[in-house]
């Protein structure tokens, strides 16, 4: 093997890794969010988790990607640690599909059918079809299919190039001696683990071993420990992914590591014990691509069958290793960037936080209005604290949603992101107005001002109406109920009417000398904040309705809603009767 063979080997490896990467990306995009969102619908049944992990990994061709996804789900609370264990086990079985695809290189025969099954025959055809679909496809689905076919063709071409490059090693005694060293189980496991940890893919490291096996110098005794070590090495990706996550996510990564280490130890002990007793006839024979695929599959299935009943013990071991930490959990861990590959789940996490933000804003308004009638420094401080927190929510959610919007999204997901971005801005402004009300209430208390009995009675009416519109809007936003959302605007119009009427009444009291100028300023400031809160509620309801029609134009929606709408008029009259002004 000379310098040019080494260069050919490196080129073949580069093609192989690149082909595997783009094929996996194409498969993942083509699968869409529908395949991956079923991960959140799991029960606690470990067997269902195994089957699901197997299926997802077989489709996206990467156990590492599946495990990283699971770590993200556990970190964000979408999935429990117990649910994750079954999926992690299934991912190990699913990754064997790649080795079976690569074993097609071992097919031999002179018949037309057998020759067509060989990658050197069908890869060029797949590449041609892939290029055509990718270049001519006008929609993303065709481009994804083209990417999958191109990736597979490049992968198989790289595999063939590696096999040709190492073919000369069959005549190199030193190479055979090196491989003999790996018949030592410990050295073989370490070699497989290190190789896989470096290239971050057990499928790729298995492919490299299959290419080396084409020389005929790799024996079963050397290949088996290496294959077992490759399963340990693939845990590095999940371990790195768990850095900075919460304790349950780190436990999920630890379960992946423990599962493979314990499984490797059990399999090695059983294999070498049986070999010592009955001496396997294949032990010293050369292994080929098909043999590697078989060993890889038998090992992973055996480990899963043995370890599945022990899943609760694995969970306990992970919990003992990574103990509970004191302190409050950061709610923004729900915004895990690993979830961006599954936008529908990431959006759901954003919705959870947006609802928390809504609850904070509503609490602020309630406490601020209570301060108007009976000022409390404690309540005013809570309003200020909540306002600062809603600012943080808006910043963190807005940043995450903008990043999420750059992903490849379905129309539904894109509309939901747009609605959330618009809504969190309105929610933050509601909190701002609550703080303004609390500040006004503090001014009234400090100056020892007191509104007239008539003014206070009028203020109680509009306060009740604002509470009602806030409660209704929170229900609408939580349920995404477009029908219920149509009740918000008539109520908002009632609040506007009350605000205008109360302002006119107060001007009259000022003219009659029943109220002072300072009292008038306070009263009008409060009315202005109440009205703005109601306006922002109307905007949120409009977003819920309009984005169901693939548009966002609040002004157009509001105009159409009021113009000649009998249901709107009925609702308006109903709310007018519910909140009558005192005489």
GILINGI-V480241 format. One record per residue. RES is the residue in one small letter. BURIAL is I if it has 24 or more other ideal C-beta (glycine too) atoms within 12 Angstrom, else O. D_FIRST is the distance of its C-alpha to the first C-alpha in Angstrom with 2 decimals. Layout:
RES;BURIAL;D_FIRST
RES;BURIAL;D_FIRST
//
This chain:
x;O;0.00
x;O;3.82
x;O;7.06
x;O;7.99
x;I;5.77
x;O;7.26
x;O;10.45
x;I;10.53
x;I;10.28
x;O;13.01
x;O;14.99
x;I;14.98
x;I;16.14
x;I;18.74
x;I;20.04
x;I;20.22
x;I;22.21
x;I;24.34
x;I;25.15
x;I;26.17
x;I;28.31
x;I;30.21
x;I;30.68
x;I;32.16
x;I;34.37
x;I;35.59
x;I;36.39
x;I;38.20
x;I;40.29
x;I;41.05
x;I;42.20
x;I;44.69
x;I;46.88
x;O;48.59
x;I;45.71
x;I;45.34
x;I;49.03
x;I;49.60
x;I;47.97
x;I;51.26
x;O;53.32
x;I;52.02
x;O;54.31
x;O;53.66
x;O;52.44
x;I;48.93
x;O;48.07
x;I;48.71
x;I;46.50
x;I;43.63
x;I;44.03
x;I;44.30
x;I;41.21
x;I;39.28
x;I;40.59
x;I;40.01
x;I;36.41
x;I;35.67
x;I;37.06
x;I;35.49
x;I;32.15
x;I;32.03
x;I;33.56
x;I;33.20
x;I;35.33
x;I;37.88
x;I;38.16
x;I;38.54
x;I;41.19
x;I;42.97
x;I;43.00
x;I;44.65
x;I;47.18
x;I;48.14
x;I;48.44
x;I;50.79
x;I;52.84
x;I;51.99
x;I;50.66
x;I;51.59
x;I;49.18
x;I;50.09
x;I;49.22
x;I;45.87
x;I;44.80
x;I;44.83
x;I;42.87
x;I;40.16
x;I;39.85
x;I;39.77
x;I;37.04
x;I;34.70
x;I;35.40
x;I;35.18
x;I;31.64
x;I;30.46
x;I;31.23
x;I;27.98
x;I;25.90
x;I;27.98
x;I;27.38
x;I;23.60
x;I;23.96
x;I;25.16
x;I;21.59
x;I;22.20
x;I;25.20
x;O;25.09
x;O;27.86
x;O;29.18
x;O;32.41
x;O;33.10
x;O;33.77
x;O;30.58
x;O;28.50
x;O;30.41
x;O;29.43
x;I;25.72
x;I;24.54
x;I;23.10
x;O;26.72
x;I;28.84
x;I;26.76
x;O;27.63
x;O;31.24
x;I;31.34
x;I;29.88
x;O;32.58
x;I;35.32
x;I;34.15
x;O;34.24
x;O;37.65
x;I;39.08
x;I;37.81
x;O;39.11
x;O;42.32
x;O;43.25
x;O;46.33
x;O;46.37
x;O;43.95
x;O;43.62
x;O;42.11
x;I;39.77
x;I;38.63
x;I;37.97
x;I;36.03
x;I;33.95
x;I;33.23
x;I;32.11
x;I;29.96
x;I;28.39
x;I;27.61
x;I;26.16
x;I;23.90
x;I;22.91
x;I;22.00
x;I;20.15
x;I;18.05
x;I;17.52
x;I;16.49
x;I;14.04
x;I;12.43
x;I;12.46
x;I;10.85
x;I;7.99
x;I;7.36
x;I;8.42
x;O;5.53
x;I;6.24
x;O;9.56
x;O;9.03
x;O;8.03
x;O;11.65
x;O;11.40
x;I;10.32
x;O;13.28
x;O;15.44
x;O;15.00
x;I;16.01
x;O;18.86
x;O;20.21
x;I;20.84
x;I;23.15
x;O;25.53
x;I;27.46
x;O;28.07
x;O;24.51
x;I;23.33
x;I;26.13
x;O;25.48
x;I;21.77
x;I;22.83
x;I;25.75
x;O;23.98
x;I;21.25
x;I;24.09
x;I;26.37
x;O;23.97
x;I;23.41
x;I;26.99
x;I;26.42
x;I;26.15
x;I;25.57
x;I;22.50
x;I;21.06
x;I;21.89
x;I;20.07
x;I;16.83
x;I;17.38
x;I;18.16
x;I;14.89
x;I;13.05
x;I;15.70
x;I;14.70
x;I;12.04
x;I;15.21
x;I;14.41
x;I;16.54
x;I;20.09
x;I;23.32
x;I;24.12
x;I;21.24
x;I;21.52
x;I;25.30
x;I;25.66
x;I;22.96
x;I;24.88
x;I;28.09
x;I;26.86
x;I;25.85
x;I;29.52
x;I;30.61
x;I;28.26
x;I;29.69
x;I;33.08
x;I;32.18
x;I;32.93
x;I;36.39
x;I;37.12
x;O;36.44
x;I;38.52
x;I;41.41
x;O;41.83
x;O;45.31
x;I;46.54
x;I;49.51
x;I;49.44
x;I;49.15
x;I;46.07
x;I;44.47
x;I;45.54
x;I;43.82
x;I;40.49
x;I;41.25
x;I;42.00
x;I;38.56
x;I;37.00
x;I;39.43
x;I;38.97
x;I;35.22
x;I;35.50
x;I;38.40
x;I;36.85
x;I;33.60
x;I;35.70
x;I;37.94
x;I;35.18
x;I;33.24
x;O;36.50
x;O;37.54
x;I;34.23
x;I;33.81
x;O;37.56
x;O;37.52
x;O;34.44
x;O;36.32
x;O;39.36
x;O;38.11
x;O;34.46
x;O;32.58
x;O;31.16
x;O;28.05
x;O;27.20
x;O;24.46
x;O;23.32
x;I;20.13
x;I;21.00
x;I;20.34
x;I;21.19
x;I;24.83
x;I;25.02
x;I;23.81
x;I;26.47
x;I;29.03
x;I;28.41
x;I;28.46
x;I;31.72
x;I;33.38
x;I;32.75
x;I;34.17
x;I;37.11
x;I;37.93
x;I;37.94
x;I;40.16
x;O;42.56
x;I;42.90
x;I;43.20
x;I;45.35
x;O;48.58
x;O;47.75
x;I;47.44
x;O;50.67
x;O;49.42
x;I;46.28
x;I;48.65
x;O;50.78
x;O;47.80
x;I;46.70
x;I;50.33
x;O;50.62
x;O;47.49
x;I;48.53
x;O;52.29
x;O;54.85
x;O;55.54
x;O;59.10
x;O;60.11
x;O;60.37
x;O;57.42
x;O;56.51
x;I;57.51
x;I;55.11
x;I;52.14
x;I;52.90
x;I;51.41
x;I;47.79
x;I;45.31
x;I;43.02
x;I;45.76
x;I;45.41
x;I;42.84
x;I;45.83
x;I;48.63
x;I;51.41
x;I;50.98
x;I;50.69
x;I;53.90
x;I;55.63
x;I;54.88
x;I;56.32
x;I;59.38
x;I;59.93
x;I;59.97
x;I;62.14
x;I;64.65
x;I;64.68
x;I;65.35
x;I;68.16
x;I;69.73
x;I;69.71
x;I;71.39
x;I;74.00
x;I;74.78
x;I;75.22
x;I;77.69
x;I;79.62
x;I;79.93
x;I;80.83
x;I;83.60
x;I;84.93
x;I;85.17
x;I;87.46
x;I;90.10
x;O;89.59
x;I;87.37
x;O;85.00
x;O;82.84
x;O;80.44
x;I;79.99
x;I;79.64
x;O;76.91
x;I;75.07
x;I;75.30
x;I;73.82
x;O;71.00
x;I;70.23
x;I;70.25
x;O;67.61
x;I;65.51
x;I;65.78
x;I;64.55
x;I;61.43
x;I;61.03
x;I;61.33
x;O;58.77
x;I;56.16
x;I;56.72
x;I;56.90
x;O;53.63
x;I;51.84
x;I;53.37
x;O;52.42
x;O;48.76
x;I;49.03
x;I;50.52
x;O;47.30
x;I;45.51
x;I;45.52
x;I;48.92
x;O;51.14
x;O;54.55
x;O;56.22
x;I;54.02
x;I;54.52
x;I;58.29
x;I;58.32
x;I;56.53
x;I;59.06
x;I;61.93
x;I;60.70
x;I;60.24
x;I;63.78
x;I;65.28
x;I;63.94
x;I;65.47
x;I;68.84
x;I;68.57
x;I;67.98
x;I;71.02
x;I;73.15
x;I;72.30
x;I;73.28
x;I;76.66
x;I;77.15
x;I;76.71
x;I;79.20
x;I;81.69
x;I;81.28
x;I;81.86
x;I;85.00
x;I;86.19
x;I;85.75
x;O;87.84
x;I;90.57
x;O;90.62
x;O;90.66
x;O;93.53
x;O;95.26
x;I;95.70
x;O;96.67
x;I;96.49
x;I;99.64
x;O;100.03
x;O;99.82
x;I;96.63
x;I;94.99
x;O;95.97
x;I;94.47
x;I;91.28
x;I;90.96
x;I;90.91
x;I;88.08
x;I;86.21
x;I;86.37
x;I;85.19
x;I;82.17
x;I;81.29
x;I;81.49
x;I;79.23
x;I;76.65
x;I;76.65
x;I;76.40
x;I;73.54
x;I;71.58
x;I;71.99
x;I;70.93
x;I;67.78
x;I;66.81
x;O;67.30
x;I;66.37
x;O;69.67
x;O;70.66
x;O;74.00
x;I;74.99
x;I;73.81
x;I;76.57
x;I;79.12
x;I;77.87
x;I;79.10
x;I;82.71
x;I;82.84
x;I;81.40
x;I;84.18
x;I;86.72
x;I;85.38
x;I;85.74
x;I;89.29
x;I;90.15
x;I;88.75
x;O;90.83
x;I;93.93
x;I;93.71
x;I;93.18
x;O;96.34
x;I;98.31
x;I;97.32
x;O;98.38
x;O;101.72
x;I;102.05
x;O;101.30
x;O;104.02
x;O;106.41
x;O;105.56
x;O;104.35
x;I;101.01
x;O;100.04
x;O;97.62
x;O;95.08
x;I;95.26
x;I;94.77
x;O;91.61
x;I;90.16
x;I;91.08
x;I;89.53
x;I;86.32
x;I;85.95
x;I;86.64
x;I;84.02
x;I;81.31
x;I;82.36
x;I;82.17
x;I;78.70
x;I;77.38
x;I;78.69
x;I;77.14
x;I;73.64
x;I;74.16
x;I;75.00
x;I;71.75
x;I;69.68
x;I;71.54
x;I;71.10
x;I;67.31
x;I;67.23
x;I;69.27
x;I;67.86
x;I;64.17
x;I;64.79
x;O;65.69
x;O;62.53
x;O;64.46
x;I;65.73
x;O;68.98
x;I;71.43
x;O;74.33
x;O;74.12
x;I;73.94
x;I;76.91
x;O;78.98
x;O;78.38
x;I;79.10
x;O;82.51
x;O;83.72
x;O;85.93
x;O;84.11
x;O;86.64
x;O;84.40
x;I;83.85
x;O;87.61
x;O;88.30
x;I;85.78
x;I;87.15
x;O;90.70
x;O;89.62
x;I;88.01
x;O;91.05
x;O;93.24
x;O;90.95
x;I;91.17
x;O;94.78
x;I;96.00
x;O;98.95
x;O;102.31
//
